[in-house]
Amino acid sequence: MDLATIDHLLTTTRSVRKRLDLSRPVDLATVQECIDLAVQAPDGGNLGSYHFLVVTDAEKRREIAGYYGRAFTTYLEANRQLYGERIYDSATYLAEHFHEVPVHIISCTAGRVEDGEPFLQASRYGSILPATWSLMLALRSRGLASAWTTLHLAYEREVAKLLGIPDHITQGALLPVAHFTGDDFKPAQRIPGRERTYWDTWDQTR
């Protein structure tokens, strides 16, 4: 494997907000190709419980964006200091322009998690979140950008009704998808993994 290319993909797949190209159409055949790749991710029990709802209809995107914006106002406004002005400014831009993003993808899994034991909740989300991340990687490798968002889940029932999602389906994440502006992305500043890697005992680093 070409490790340099793989490492670049892994370290530069960002949640893109301000650099989403809101005017350039997205090839839906490419989106389907990326989803077909994404479902190779780990899936609890190999049951194929994953589902992806691709939304291109302008009015439905506008309604989803409305729910997202309401959740944004409630949550991020209350946690503005936690995220800092740079992230807040970027998130605000996305909330204001969400309806303009040409493709929305909602990843879903069969079954519900309410009041479930921790291992059941982990298993349920573990059957869709790895595929969602793989989808972001596949999109990135083909010149498309996305952002991992979950704020719309504050209105999961309303979004489910809008899109005809059955009651037994759990939504995992909402990805706004578009081409990106500019040439490339840089690795993000992160707390080094070695500082959060413990050996045999919690807080025991090397």
C-alpha positions as CSV (number, residue, x, y, z in Angstrom):
1,M,0.0,0.0,0.0
2,D,1.1,3.6,-0.6
3,L,1.2,4.6,3.0
4,A,1.9,8.3,2.2
5,T,-1.3,8.6,0.2
6,I,-3.3,6.7,2.9
7,D,-1.8,8.7,5.7
8,H,-2.6,11.9,3.8
9,L,-6.2,10.8,3.4
10,L,-6.6,9.9,7.0
11,T,-5.0,13.1,8.4
12,T,-6.7,15.5,6.0
13,T,-10.3,14.3,5.9
14,R,-11.9,17.2,7.7
15,S,-15.4,18.2,8.8
16,V,-15.6,20.9,6.1
17,R,-18.0,23.8,6.7
18,K,-16.9,27.2,5.2
19,R,-15.1,25.5,2.2
20,L,-18.1,23.6,0.9
21,D,-18.8,24.6,-2.7
22,L,-22.4,25.6,-2.6
23,S,-22.7,26.2,-6.4
24,R,-21.1,23.1,-8.0
25,P,-23.3,20.1,-8.7
26,V,-22.4,16.7,-7.2
27,D,-22.4,13.6,-9.3
28,L,-24.8,11.2,-7.6
29,A,-23.2,8.2,-9.2
30,T,-20.0,9.1,-7.3
31,V,-22.1,9.4,-4.1
32,Q,-23.5,5.9,-4.7
33,E,-20.0,4.6,-5.4
34,C,-18.8,6.0,-2.1
35,I,-21.7,4.4,-0.2
36,D,-20.9,1.1,-1.8
37,L,-17.4,1.3,-0.5
38,A,-18.5,2.6,2.9
39,V,-20.6,-0.5,3.7
40,Q,-17.4,-2.6,3.8
41,A,-16.8,-1.0,7.3
42,P,-17.3,-3.2,10.4
43,D,-21.0,-4.0,10.9
44,G,-22.3,-5.6,14.1
45,G,-23.0,-9.2,13.5
46,N,-22.6,-8.7,9.7
47,L,-26.4,-8.2,9.7
48,G,-26.4,-5.4,7.1
49,S,-28.4,-3.1,9.3
50,Y,-27.0,0.0,7.6
51,H,-29.1,2.4,5.5
52,F,-28.2,5.7,3.8
53,L,-30.8,8.3,2.8
54,V,-29.5,10.7,0.2
55,V,-31.5,14.0,0.0
56,T,-31.2,16.2,-3.0
57,D,-34.7,17.7,-3.1
58,A,-34.3,21.4,-2.4
59,E,-37.4,21.8,-0.2
60,K,-36.5,18.8,1.9
61,R,-33.0,20.1,2.3
62,R,-34.4,23.4,3.4
63,E,-36.6,21.7,6.0
64,I,-33.7,19.6,7.3
65,A,-31.6,22.8,7.5
66,G,-34.4,24.4,9.5
67,Y,-34.3,21.7,12.1
68,Y,-30.5,21.8,12.2
69,G,-30.6,25.6,12.6
70,R,-33.0,25.4,15.5
71,A,-30.8,22.8,17.3
72,F,-27.7,24.9,16.6
73,T,-29.3,27.9,18.2
74,T,-30.3,25.9,21.3
75,Y,-27.0,23.9,21.8
76,L,-24.1,25.8,20.3
77,E,-25.2,29.2,21.5
78,A,-25.3,27.7,25.0
79,N,-21.8,26.2,24.6
80,R,-20.1,29.0,22.7
81,Q,-17.3,29.4,25.1
82,L,-16.5,25.6,25.1
83,Y,-15.8,25.5,21.4
84,G,-14.1,28.9,20.9
85,E,-14.7,31.6,18.4
86,R,-13.0,29.9,15.4
87,I,-15.2,26.7,15.6
88,Y,-18.3,28.7,16.5
89,D,-17.8,30.9,13.5
90,S,-17.3,27.9,11.2
91,A,-20.4,26.1,12.7
92,T,-22.5,29.3,12.4
93,Y,-21.6,29.5,8.7
94,L,-22.7,25.9,8.1
95,A,-25.9,26.4,10.0
96,E,-26.7,29.5,7.9
97,H,-26.0,27.8,4.6
98,F,-27.0,24.2,5.3
99,H,-29.9,24.4,2.9
100,E,-27.6,25.4,0.1
101,V,-25.4,22.3,0.3
102,P,-26.4,20.2,-2.7
103,V,-26.5,16.8,-1.1
104,H,-27.4,15.7,2.4
105,I,-26.8,12.1,3.5
106,I,-28.3,10.6,6.7
107,S,-26.8,7.4,7.8
108,C,-29.1,5.0,9.6
109,T,-29.2,1.7,11.3
110,A,-32.1,-0.7,12.0
111,G,-33.2,-0.8,15.6
112,R,-33.5,1.7,18.4
113,V,-31.3,2.4,21.4
114,E,-33.6,4.1,23.9
115,D,-33.0,2.8,27.5
116,G,-30.7,0.0,26.2
117,E,-27.8,-1.4,28.0
118,P,-24.4,0.3,27.1
119,F,-23.2,-2.6,25.1
120,L,-26.5,-2.7,23.1
121,Q,-26.2,1.0,22.4
122,A,-22.5,0.6,21.4
123,S,-23.4,-2.3,19.2
124,R,-26.2,-0.4,17.5
125,Y,-24.2,2.7,16.7
126,G,-21.2,0.5,15.9
127,S,-23.2,-0.8,13.0
128,I,-23.4,2.6,11.3
129,L,-20.8,5.0,12.6
130,P,-17.8,3.2,11.1
131,A,-19.5,3.1,7.7
132,T,-20.3,6.9,8.1
133,W,-16.6,7.6,8.6
134,S,-15.6,5.4,5.7
135,L,-18.1,7.3,3.6
136,M,-16.4,10.6,4.5
137,L,-13.0,9.1,3.5
138,A,-14.4,7.8,0.2
139,L,-15.9,11.1,-0.6
140,R,-12.7,12.9,0.3
141,S,-10.7,10.6,-2.0
142,R,-13.0,11.6,-4.9
143,G,-12.8,15.3,-4.4
144,L,-15.9,15.7,-2.3
145,A,-16.1,17.2,1.2
146,S,-18.5,16.6,4.1
147,A,-19.0,17.4,7.7
148,W,-19.9,15.1,10.6
149,T,-23.0,16.6,12.2
150,T,-25.6,15.3,14.6
151,L,-27.5,18.4,15.8
152,H,-30.5,17.5,13.7
153,L,-31.1,14.5,16.0
154,A,-32.7,16.9,18.4
155,Y,-35.5,16.7,15.9
156,E,-35.0,13.1,14.8
157,R,-38.7,12.3,14.8
158,E,-39.6,15.4,12.7
159,V,-36.9,14.6,10.2
160,A,-38.0,10.9,10.1
161,K,-41.6,12.0,9.3
162,L,-40.3,14.4,6.6
163,L,-38.3,11.7,4.9
164,G,-40.5,8.7,5.6
165,I,-38.0,7.0,7.9
166,P,-39.7,4.1,9.7
167,D,-40.0,4.2,13.5
168,H,-37.6,1.3,14.0
169,I,-34.7,3.0,12.3
170,T,-32.1,5.0,14.2
171,Q,-30.4,7.9,12.5
172,G,-26.7,8.1,13.1
173,A,-25.3,11.3,11.5
174,L,-26.1,13.9,8.9
175,L,-23.4,14.6,6.3
176,P,-23.7,17.8,4.1
177,V,-21.8,16.8,0.9
178,A,-20.3,19.1,-1.7
179,H,-17.2,19.8,-3.7
180,F,-14.7,21.9,-1.7
181,T,-13.0,25.1,-2.6
182,G,-9.2,25.4,-2.5
183,D,-6.7,22.8,-3.3
184,D,-6.2,20.6,-0.2
185,F,-6.5,20.4,3.6
186,K,-3.9,20.2,6.4
187,P,-3.8,17.9,9.4
188,A,-5.7,19.3,12.3
189,Q,-4.2,20.3,15.6
190,R,-4.9,17.4,18.0
191,I,-3.8,16.3,21.4
192,P,-1.1,13.7,20.4
193,G,-2.4,10.2,20.5
194,R,0.5,9.0,22.7
195,E,-0.8,11.4,25.4
196,R,-4.2,9.6,25.4
197,T,-2.8,6.1,25.0
198,Y,-2.7,4.1,28.3
199,W,-1.0,0.8,28.8
200,D,-2.5,-1.8,31.1
201,T,-3.8,0.8,33.6
202,W,-5.8,4.0,33.1
203,D,-3.5,7.1,32.8
204,Q,-0.4,5.0,32.5
205,T,1.4,6.4,29.4
206,R,4.8,5.5,28.0
